[in-house]
Amino acid sequence: MIAKFSGLKTKTLIKFLLILTLATTGKVLAQEIQKDSIVKNKIDIKYTDKGFQFKTSDNKHLLHIESRLQFRFATPGDENPLTFDDIYPTSNTVFKINRARLKIGGHAFTPDLKYYFEYELSQSNLLDFRLMFEKWKGFHIKVGQWKTYYSRERIISSGKQQMVDRSIINRPFTLDRQQGISFYGRLFEESPADLTYHLSLLTGTGRGSTENDDNRLMYVGRLQWNFLGREVSMSGSDLKHVTKPEALIALAAATNTSPYTRFSQSGGGQLEGFQDGVSGQYTVNQGLIETAFKYKGFSWQSEVHHKTIFDNVNDTETHLRGMYVQAGYFFSNIFDFVPEPLEVAGRFGYYNPNIEIKQDLEEEFGLAFNWFFNGHRNKLTTEFTYFQIQSYNVIEPSDGLRFRVQWDISL
C-alpha cells in the first residue's frame, strides 16, 4: 500500500520542523550570547533575495525564511484544455490565490550541509524537504523529496517563470516531486567540455509517498552540456542582461514501473484514456532533448519529449510526443520608448497523446507581457493563449482564447 501524508500528519510534521528549526536557531543564538554580550556583532540579520536571513559570525549556521503569494485572474477558466470538449468547459471568470508558499532553507554546522523545506499553505501540502551535501563541485548528494531534476520547464520555480504558467506538455511529461537520493555535480567548469549531471534513484510513486509499490525504483538521468563554459540560470527571462552568452544542450531519460501514467503536485495519477492502475501495471520510459540560451536581454528555451507507456496488465503500448519553444526579449535594448521593466515573451507548444493517431493533436500559442517591479520577486504578467485541438473523430478542430493576469510577489 502506498503511504500518503494525511492532512493531520502533514501539519504535525510541519509544526515539528518549524519547532526544530527555531530550537536549533535559538541554541545557536544562546551560544553566541555566551561568547559575547554584543549580539549584533555575532548574528547577522538582513533581507536578501531569499527572504530574511539569519547567519552566525562564523558562517557555520545560516537560516532564511521566505513567503510567496501568487494572485491570478483568468477568463474563461484557468486550466489548460485536456480534450476536445475542454476548450470552453466553462465561461466562468476565475480570481484566486493560485499559490501561497512558505520556504525555509540554509545550512547547518558547515556551509557544505544545506537544507530546504517548502510548504504550500493554501492546500496544506509539504512540497519539498531535502538535505544536500555539497562539499565538492563535481560530486554532490541530495536526499529527501524535491522536484525531480528532469525537464527545465518543471525545474524552474513557478515564481521565476516567463509565462503565467507552464506549457501544455508539462502535465503529460513531468516527473514532478519524488522521494529518494540524487547524485549531481558540474565537471570541466568553464571549458568547452563543461558538463552538469544528475543521477537519481527515486520511489517513483509521487509526492508524499514514502515507499515503492514493488521492488522497482524510478531511475532518472540528466546530462547537460554547457558548451560556452557557462551555466544558464534556472529561471525564465534574462533579467541580468548577461554580456557573455550562456547556452546549453541537455539530454534526459527516465524509467519507472508503478500504478501511474503521470505525476503532479498532488502525487500519482492517470493520463486520459488510462484506467486506475494496480502495483506494477504501467512501465513508463521517457526521454527529452532540451536547449536554452540567454544573452543581452534575450532568452530562449525548448524541449522535445517522447514517452512510451506499457500496460503490463492489458498488454498494450502507447507512444506520446510533445514539444514547446519559448523566447522573450526586453525591447528597451533597441527602442528608447519601451520601458526597461517590460519584457515580451511568446510560446508555441504541441502535444500528441498517441502518435499512432495523427489527428489527435493539441496546440498552444501564447503571448505574455512581464512588468518587473523587482525582478521575479515582484512582477506582473499579462498573457493571451490560443488553443486548438484536433480530434480524430471530429471533422472540424475546436479552438479558444484565454486571458490571464498574474501578480507574483515574494516577501
Secondary structure, DSSP 8 states (H G I E B T S, - for coil): ------HHHHHHHHHHHHHHHHHHHHHHHHHHHHH-S-GGGTEEEEEETTEEEEEETTSS-EEEEEEEEEEEEEES-SS---SGGGSSS----EEEEEEEEEEEEEESSSTTEEEEEEEETTTTEEEEEEEEEEEETTEEEEEEEEE-S--HHHHS-GGG-SSSS--TTHHHH---EEEEEEEEEEESTTSTT-EEEEEEEE--S-TT--S-SSS--EEEEEEEE-TTSS---SSSS-TT--SS-EEEEEEEEEEEEES-SEEETTEEE--TT-----TT-EEEEEEEEEEEEEETTEEEEEEEEEEEEEETTTTEEEEEEEEEEEEEE-GGGT-TTS-TTEEEEEEEEEEES-TTSTT-EEEEEEEEEEEESSGGGEEEEEEEEEEEEE-TT-SS-EEEEEEEEEEEEE-
